Amino acid sequence: MTVDVTAGATAGQVVITLFWRTPEMPLNAAGHRHVVVSQISRNP
């Protein structure tokens, strides 16, 4: 899992990329890929 967030930011975007595979998938398969983008805002 990769999380990209700027430290010290009062507001920003968090991008999370998820990879996973099921047992039925061949070993050379790329796997399922889901990208989650979340807008965050932090109150003072």
Backbone as a ProteinNet text record, in pm:
[ID]
protein_1_A
[PRIMARY]
MTVDVTAGATAGQVVITLFWRTPEMPLNAAGHRHVVVSQISRNP
[TERTIARY]
84	0	87.9	53.1	129.1	39.9	88.5	13.6	97.7	42.4	113.9	43.2	110.2	49.8	160.5	130	228.6	223.5	337.1	343	326.8	251.8	236	128.9	63.4	-39.6	-168.9	-237.8	-364	-477.7	-458.1	-555.9	-481.1	-530.3	-460.1	-533.9	-463.5	-521.6	-440.8	-509.7	-443.5	-478.5	-375.4	-396.2	-346.8	-436	-401.3	-423	-319.2	-329.3	-325.7	-426.5	-436.5	-416.7	-333.6	-315	-345.9	-417.8	-435.6	-468	-448.8	-478.4	-556.6	-635	-711.8	-634.9	-658.5	-586.2	-607.6	-718	-746.6	-668.1	-606.6	-537.3	-401	-356.9	-222.9	-116.9	1.9	107.2	156.7	140.9	191.8	84.9	-30.6	-136.6	-103.1	-150.5	-118.5	-192.6	-303.9	-382.4	-480.3	-567	-665.9	-601	-636.4	-578	-689.8	-692.1	-791	-719	-755.9	-695.4	-802.3	-771.1	-865.2	-806.3	-881.3	-836.4	-932.2	-876.8	-959	-911.8	-1005.7	-972.6	-981.8	-875.3	-873.3	-860.6	-921.3	-906.9	-893.4	-792.6	-767	-798.3	-882.1	-918.1	-806.1	-784	-678.4	-711.3
-118.4	0	123.9	219.5	343.5	459.6	538.1	655.3	779.2	871.5	993.9	1111.2	1170.3	1283.1	1380.3	1508.3	1610.1	1637.9	1625.4	1645.7	1792.7	1819.8	1956.9	2033.8	1972	2042	2045.9	2159	2171.2	2110.8	2100	2036.5	1977.9	1868.8	1807.8	1687.1	1606.4	1489.4	1367.6	1261.2	1134.9	1038.4	983.9	889.3	753.2	656.3	521.8	426.1	352.1	252.7	113.6	33.7	-99.6	-205.3	-303.5	-417.8	-544.5	-635	-764.5	-866.6	-992.1	-1099	-1208.8	-1278.8	-1390.8	-1519	-1623	-1749.7	-1808.7	-1772.9	-1830.2	-1761.6	-1648.7	-1574.3	-1635.9	-1634.6	-1684.2	-1595.9	-1652.2	-1579.6	-1458.6	-1462.9	-1352.3	-1246.3	-1262.4	-1163.9	-1036.9	-925.4	-797.1	-779.3	-846.9	-832.1	-717.4	-708.8	-602	-474.2	-362	-234.6	-134.2	-79.8	21.3	144.2	260.2	384.7	464.8	498.2	574.2	712.7	814.5	952.1	1016.8	1065.9	1124.3	1265.5	1357	1495.1	1509.5	1560.6	1573.7	1720.1	1754.1	1889.3	1876.5	1942.5	1930.2	2062.7	2056.4	2177	2215.2	2342.5	2388	2355.2
0	0	0	-82.8	-91.3	-49.8	45.6	90.1	64	-11	-44.3	22.8	121	191.9	229	220.4	254	404	469.1	613.6	646.9	752.9	798.9	723.9	631	555.7	636.8	630.4	702.3	620.5	492.1	404.9	286.4	235.4	122.9	70.6	-5.5	-68.2	-30.3	0.2	28.5	-83.8	-147.9	-257.3	-211.4	-211	-166.7	-283.5	-316.9	-423.7	-361.8	-390.8	-332.2	-440.4	-410	-498.5	-419.6	-480.1	-416.6	-523.6	-490.5	-586	-516.4	-595.3	-542.2	-571.3	-493.9	-514.8	-654.4	-720.2	-851.8	-963.1	-932.4	-1036.6	-1064.4	-1190.5	-1222.8	-1159.3	-1138.6	-1068.3	-1147.1	-1279.3	-1360.4	-1386.1	-1321	-1338.9	-1261.1	-1311.9	-1249.4	-1117.5	-1102.9	-980.6	-992.8	-895	-894.3	-843.6	-905.2	-864.8	-841	-722.2	-687.9	-634.7	-685.6	-639.3	-565.2	-441.4	-359.1	-334.5	-372.5	-350.2	-251	-141.4	-36.5	-5.7	2.6	37.9	189.6	248.9	393.9	433.4	545	599.7	750.8	804.3	947.4	1015.9	1117.3	1191.4	1287.5	1308.9	1400.2	1546.4
[MASK]
++++++++++++++++++++++++++++++++++++++++++++

